Amino acid sequence: MTLKELRCLLAIVDAELNISAAAEIMHASQPSLSRHLKLLEDELGFQILMRHGRSISGITPAGQEVIRLARRVVNDVASIRAYAANVRGEETGDLVLTTPQTYARHVLPPVLSTLIQRYPRLNVRIQNMGEGAAPERACDNGGDMMLVSTAGDRVPPGVALPLFRWKRMVLVPRGHALARLDRPVALGELARHALVTYESSRRSDSSLCRALSDAGLRARFACSAEDADLIKVYVRAGLGVGLVGELALEPADHQEFVVLPADPALPECVAWAILPTGRVVRDYALDLIQLLAPQLDVDDIRRAVDGSARPAWPRPRLWQSDYEDVGTPVLPSRPISGVTRLPMQTTYLG
């Protein structure tokens, strides 16, 4: 039994039993994944995955337990390697971030630019996820961190670190009837207009639909998208009133559109970083978290990840008031707690 076989198994499971998708994630061929899976099942003496013809139709009861143990083994090996790299002071590696497009386009660029200045040989990989996607399987795919948003007092499952709070803003063309307002747009006014907003807001359990329902109102959607920049395109085309996160607003948007606060009855949203449970976090991932949320303590993060404590996180700061200068973040200087760094020897090939 090899780690490669276990990783191939987990890749298939995380790709919802689609071997083609798993092969793409693993940068391998479908026959290679099938061969590794067969070797693993032959050694165990039973099937992990059920077949229907040439496709995989499900997971056997015994396979469920194998997958659970395999995930633990793969995570433990990754933790040993991460810990060793931290002790050596190694500044290379892959940082895999799973994030909605709003964060990838509007939040991460200046932060990652600062991070790369400290870790010039760091390889950052961005995996896209939809706005409002459920984070229940956060980092199961081997990722280092998932960025998600929730509204109100909802806390995501897993090791979730509150980064900052943000509000939703109303976006209308300058000639629109709402453009004359000098106050937040009331829920009743939003309900009278066709809305252009995130796809997740269409769900009946979304904070937008719940707030309107509590007021005896109902949303009317003209268009929805996963990308805030597409929402702006459709507002520009006159499809309706835009409702976007303030994270996605740029100086040019205030020149082109009238930007108004939404009704305070719409709860604030919180940006969260979700880390894999029980896995040692690389130093560069901790530095990224501190760039996004300098109020968080590194030792508290480590204790939360290894399960030894459930810290009382400080209240996340407001994006608008505390991140106006987000284009020039400062990376804090700190020692790595509990780790004695060894001299690092680097060999350059070629």
C-alpha positions as CSV (number, residue, x, y, z in Angstrom):
1,M,0.0,0.0,0.0
2,T,1.4,3.4,-1.0
3,L,0.6,7.0,-0.4
4,K,0.0,7.4,-4.1
5,E,-2.7,4.8,-4.0
6,L,-4.4,6.5,-1.1
7,R,-4.2,9.9,-2.8
8,C,-5.7,8.5,-6.0
9,L,-8.6,7.0,-4.0
10,L,-9.2,10.4,-2.2
11,A,-9.0,12.3,-5.5
12,I,-11.7,10.0,-6.9
13,V,-13.9,10.4,-3.9
14,D,-13.5,14.2,-3.8
15,A,-14.3,14.4,-7.5
16,E,-17.7,12.8,-6.7
17,L,-16.5,9.5,-8.1
18,N,-15.7,10.9,-11.5
19,I,-12.4,9.4,-12.5
20,S,-11.9,11.9,-15.4
21,A,-12.2,14.8,-13.0
22,A,-9.9,13.1,-10.5
23,A,-7.3,12.4,-13.1
24,E,-7.3,16.1,-14.1
25,I,-6.8,17.1,-10.4
26,M,-4.0,14.6,-10.0
27,H,-2.4,15.5,-13.3
28,A,-2.5,11.8,-14.2
29,S,-4.2,9.6,-16.7
30,Q,-7.5,7.8,-16.1
31,P,-5.8,4.3,-16.6
32,S,-3.2,5.3,-14.0
33,L,-5.8,6.1,-11.4
34,S,-7.8,3.0,-12.2
35,R,-4.6,0.9,-11.8
36,H,-3.7,2.4,-8.4
37,L,-7.3,1.9,-7.2
38,K,-7.2,-1.8,-8.3
39,L,-3.9,-2.4,-6.6
40,L,-5.3,-1.0,-3.4
41,E,-8.5,-3.0,-3.5
42,D,-6.5,-6.2,-4.4
43,E,-4.3,-5.7,-1.4
44,L,-7.3,-5.1,0.9
45,G,-9.2,-8.0,-0.5
46,F,-12.5,-6.2,-1.0
47,Q,-14.0,-3.4,-3.1
48,I,-13.9,0.2,-1.9
49,L,-16.0,1.6,-4.7
50,M,-19.0,0.0,-6.4
51,R,-19.1,-0.3,-10.1
52,H,-21.9,-0.1,-12.6
53,G,-20.5,-1.1,-16.0
54,R,-17.4,1.0,-16.6
55,S,-18.5,3.8,-14.2
56,I,-18.3,4.1,-10.4
57,S,-21.8,4.2,-8.8
58,G,-21.1,4.4,-5.1
59,I,-18.9,3.6,-2.0
60,T,-19.2,0.3,-0.2
61,P,-19.7,0.3,3.6
62,A,-16.2,-1.0,4.1
63,G,-14.9,1.6,1.7
64,Q,-16.3,4.4,3.8
65,E,-14.1,3.4,6.7
66,V,-11.0,2.9,4.4
67,I,-11.6,6.4,3.0
68,R,-11.8,7.9,6.5
69,L,-8.6,6.2,7.5
70,A,-6.9,7.1,4.2
71,R,-7.7,10.7,4.7
72,R,-6.2,10.7,8.2
73,V,-3.0,9.0,6.9
74,V,-2.6,11.4,4.0
75,N,-3.2,14.4,6.3
76,D,-0.7,13.0,8.9
77,V,2.0,12.6,6.3
78,A,1.3,16.2,5.0
79,S,1.6,17.4,8.6
80,I,4.9,15.8,9.2
81,R,6.3,17.3,6.0
82,A,4.8,20.7,6.9
83,Y,6.3,20.6,10.4
84,A,9.7,19.6,9.1
85,A,9.6,22.4,6.5
86,N,8.7,25.0,9.2
87,V,11.6,23.7,11.4
88,R,14.0,24.1,8.5
89,G,12.8,27.6,7.8
90,E,11.9,26.4,4.3
91,E,10.3,29.1,2.3
92,T,9.2,27.1,-0.8
93,G,6.1,25.1,-1.3
94,D,2.6,25.2,-2.8
95,L,-0.2,27.3,-1.2
96,V,-3.5,26.1,-2.4
97,L,-6.4,28.5,-1.9
98,T,-10.0,27.7,-2.6
99,T,-12.0,30.9,-2.9
100,P,-14.9,32.7,-4.7
101,Q,-14.0,35.0,-7.5
102,T,-14.7,38.1,-5.4
103,Y,-11.9,37.3,-3.1
104,A,-9.6,36.1,-5.8
105,R,-10.0,39.3,-7.8
106,H,-10.5,42.0,-5.2
107,V,-9.1,40.9,-1.9
108,L,-6.1,38.6,-2.5
109,P,-4.0,40.4,-5.2
110,P,-2.4,43.0,-2.9
111,V,-2.1,40.6,0.0
112,L,-0.5,37.9,-2.1
113,S,1.9,40.4,-3.6
114,T,3.1,41.2,0.0
115,L,3.3,37.5,0.8
116,I,5.4,36.7,-2.3
117,Q,7.9,39.5,-1.2
118,R,8.7,37.4,1.8
119,Y,8.4,34.0,0.1
120,P,9.6,34.7,-3.5
121,R,9.7,31.0,-4.4
122,L,6.2,30.3,-3.1
123,N,3.8,28.8,-5.7
124,V,0.2,30.0,-5.1
125,R,-2.6,28.0,-6.7
126,I,-6.2,29.4,-6.8
127,Q,-9.1,27.0,-7.0
128,N,-12.4,28.7,-7.8
129,M,-15.6,28.1,-5.9
130,G,-19.0,29.7,-6.3
131,E,-20.2,32.6,-4.1
132,G,-22.1,31.1,-1.2
133,A,-20.9,27.6,-1.8
134,A,-21.2,25.3,1.2
135,P,-17.9,24.7,2.9
136,E,-18.7,21.4,4.5
137,R,-15.9,19.6,2.6
138,A,-13.4,22.4,3.1
139,C,-9.9,21.5,2.2
140,D,-10.7,17.8,1.7
141,N,-9.1,18.2,-1.7
142,G,-5.7,18.8,-0.2
143,G,-6.1,22.6,-0.2
144,D,-4.4,24.7,2.5
145,M,-7.2,27.2,3.1
146,M,-10.7,28.0,2.0
147,L,-12.2,31.5,2.0
148,V,-15.9,31.8,2.5
149,S,-18.5,34.3,3.6
150,T,-21.5,33.9,5.9
151,A,-24.2,36.4,6.9
152,G,-25.4,37.2,10.4
153,D,-24.2,34.9,13.2
154,R,-23.7,31.8,11.1
155,V,-20.4,30.1,11.7
156,P,-19.0,27.6,9.1
157,P,-18.1,24.1,10.2
158,G,-14.5,23.1,10.8
159,V,-11.6,25.3,11.9
160,A,-13.0,28.6,10.9
161,L,-11.2,31.9,11.6
162,P,-13.2,35.2,11.3
163,L,-11.1,37.6,9.2
164,F,-13.2,40.7,8.7
165,R,-16.8,41.9,8.3
166,W,-18.3,43.5,5.1
167,K,-21.6,45.0,4.0
168,R,-23.7,44.8,0.9
169,M,-24.0,47.8,-1.3
170,V,-26.6,48.8,-3.9
171,L,-25.4,49.7,-7.3
172,V,-27.5,51.7,-9.8
173,P,-26.9,53.8,-13.0
174,R,-26.8,57.5,-12.4
175,G,-30.1,58.1,-14.1
176,H,-32.0,55.5,-12.0
177,A,-34.8,56.5,-9.7
178,L,-32.9,55.3,-6.6
179,A,-29.9,57.4,-7.6
180,R,-31.5,60.4,-5.9
181,L,-31.4,58.8,-2.5
182,D,-29.0,60.1,0.1
183,R,-29.7,57.3,2.6
184,P,-29.6,53.5,2.7
185,V,-32.0,51.8,0.3
186,A,-34.9,50.3,2.3
187,L,-36.0,46.7,1.8
188,G,-39.3,47.8,0.4
189,E,-37.5,49.8,-2.3
190,L,-35.3,46.8,-3.1
191,A,-38.4,44.6,-3.5
192,R,-40.0,47.1,-6.0
193,H,-37.1,46.7,-8.4
194,A,-35.7,43.7,-10.3
195,L,-32.4,42.7,-8.6
196,V,-29.1,41.7,-10.1
197,T,-27.0,39.9,-7.5
198,Y,-25.2,36.7,-6.6
199,E,-26.6,33.4,-7.6
200,S,-26.6,32.3,-3.9
201,S,-29.0,35.1,-3.0
202,R,-31.8,33.3,-5.0
203,R,-31.9,30.5,-2.4
204,S,-34.9,30.7,-0.2
205,D,-32.7,30.4,2.9
206,S,-30.4,33.2,1.8
207,S,-30.0,36.2,4.2
208,L,-31.5,38.4,1.5
209,C,-34.6,36.3,1.0
210,R,-35.0,35.8,4.8
211,A,-34.8,39.6,5.5
212,L,-37.4,40.4,2.8
213,S,-39.6,37.6,4.0
214,D,-39.5,38.8,7.6
215,A,-40.6,42.2,6.3
216,G,-43.5,40.6,4.3
217,L,-41.7,41.2,1.0
218,R,-40.4,39.1,-1.8
219,A,-37.4,39.5,-4.0
220,R,-37.7,39.8,-7.8
221,F,-34.5,38.7,-9.6
222,A,-33.7,39.9,-13.1
223,C,-30.3,38.2,-13.3
224,S,-27.8,36.5,-11.1
225,A,-24.1,35.6,-11.4
226,E,-21.2,34.1,-9.4
227,D,-18.9,37.0,-10.3
228,A,-19.4,40.6,-9.0
229,D,-17.8,42.0,-12.2
230,L,-20.6,40.3,-14.3
231,I,-23.2,41.8,-12.0
232,K,-21.8,45.3,-12.8
233,V,-22.0,44.5,-16.5
234,Y,-25.7,43.6,-16.2
235,V,-26.4,46.7,-14.1
236,R,-24.7,48.8,-16.7
237,A,-26.9,47.1,-19.4
238,G,-30.0,48.2,-17.4
239,L,-31.2,44.8,-16.3
240,G,-31.9,45.9,-12.7
241,V,-30.6,47.1,-9.4
242,G,-27.2,45.6,-8.4
243,L,-26.6,44.2,-4.9
244,V,-22.9,43.4,-4.4
245,G,-20.4,43.0,-1.6
246,E,-18.4,46.1,-0.8
247,L,-15.3,44.0,-1.3
248,A,-15.9,44.1,-5.1
249,L,-16.2,47.9,-5.4
250,E,-13.3,49.8,-7.0
251,P,-12.8,53.6,-7.3
252,A,-14.0,53.5,-10.9
253,D,-17.3,52.0,-9.9
254,H,-18.1,55.1,-7.8
255,Q,-17.5,57.2,-10.9
256,E,-19.7,55.2,-13.1
257,F,-22.5,54.2,-10.7
258,V,-24.3,55.6,-7.7
259,V,-23.3,53.4,-4.8
260,L,-25.7,53.3,-1.8
261,P,-25.7,51.3,1.5
262,A,-28.3,48.6,1.7
263,D,-30.9,48.5,4.4
264,P,-29.3,47.7,7.8
265,A,-31.9,44.9,8.1
266,L,-29.6,43.0,5.7
267,P,-27.1,41.5,8.1
268,E,-23.4,42.1,7.8
269,C,-21.3,39.3,6.3
270,V,-18.2,37.8,7.7
271,A,-15.2,36.6,5.8
272,W,-13.8,33.3,7.1
273,A,-10.6,31.3,6.5
274,I,-11.3,27.6,6.9
275,L,-8.2,25.4,7.6
276,P,-8.0,21.6,7.5
277,T,-8.5,20.0,10.9
278,G,-5.5,18.3,12.4
279,R,-2.9,19.4,9.8
280,V,0.2,21.4,10.6
281,V,-0.1,24.8,8.9
282,R,2.9,26.1,6.9
283,D,4.3,29.4,8.1
284,Y,3.4,31.2,4.8
285,A,-0.3,30.2,5.3
286,L,-0.2,31.7,8.8
287,D,1.4,34.9,7.4
288,L,-1.4,35.1,4.8
289,I,-4.0,34.9,7.6
290,Q,-2.3,37.7,9.5
291,L,-2.2,39.9,6.4
292,L,-6.0,39.4,6.2
293,A,-6.7,39.6,9.9
294,P,-3.8,41.0,12.0
295,Q,-6.0,40.8,15.1
296,L,-5.7,37.0,15.1
297,D,-3.0,35.4,17.3
298,V,-0.7,32.8,15.6
299,D,-0.5,30.5,18.6
300,D,-4.4,30.5,18.9
301,I,-4.6,29.5,15.3
302,R,-2.1,26.6,15.8
303,R,-4.1,25.4,18.9
304,A,-7.4,25.5,17.0
305,V,-6.0,23.5,14.1
306,D,-4.5,20.8,16.2
307,G,-7.7,20.6,18.3
308,S,-6.1,21.4,21.6
309,A,-8.2,24.5,22.2
310,R,-11.2,26.5,20.9
311,P,-10.1,30.1,21.1
312,A,-12.5,33.0,21.7
313,W,-11.7,34.9,18.5
314,P,-11.8,38.7,18.6
315,R,-14.6,40.4,16.8
316,P,-13.6,40.8,13.1
317,R,-12.9,44.3,12.0
318,L,-15.0,46.1,9.3
319,W,-13.5,46.0,5.8
320,Q,-14.5,49.5,4.9
321,S,-13.0,51.3,7.9
322,D,-10.0,49.1,8.5
323,Y,-9.0,48.0,5.0
324,E,-9.1,51.3,3.1
325,D,-5.4,51.0,2.7
326,V,-5.6,47.3,1.9
327,G,-3.4,47.9,-1.2
328,T,-0.4,48.2,1.0
329,P,-0.7,45.5,3.7
330,V,2.2,45.1,6.1
331,L,3.4,41.6,7.0
332,P,4.1,41.4,10.8
333,S,7.5,40.2,11.9
334,R,7.2,37.3,14.3
335,P,9.1,34.3,15.4
336,I,7.6,30.9,14.9
337,S,6.3,29.8,18.3
338,G,7.8,26.6,19.7
339,V,10.0,26.0,16.8
340,T,13.8,26.3,16.6
341,R,14.8,27.1,13.0
342,L,17.7,25.3,11.5
343,P,20.1,26.7,9.0
344,M,18.6,26.2,5.5
345,Q,20.7,24.9,2.7
346,T,19.4,25.4,-0.8
347,T,20.6,23.7,-3.9
348,Y,19.7,25.3,-7.2
349,L,19.5,22.9,-10.2
350,G,20.0,23.9,-13.8
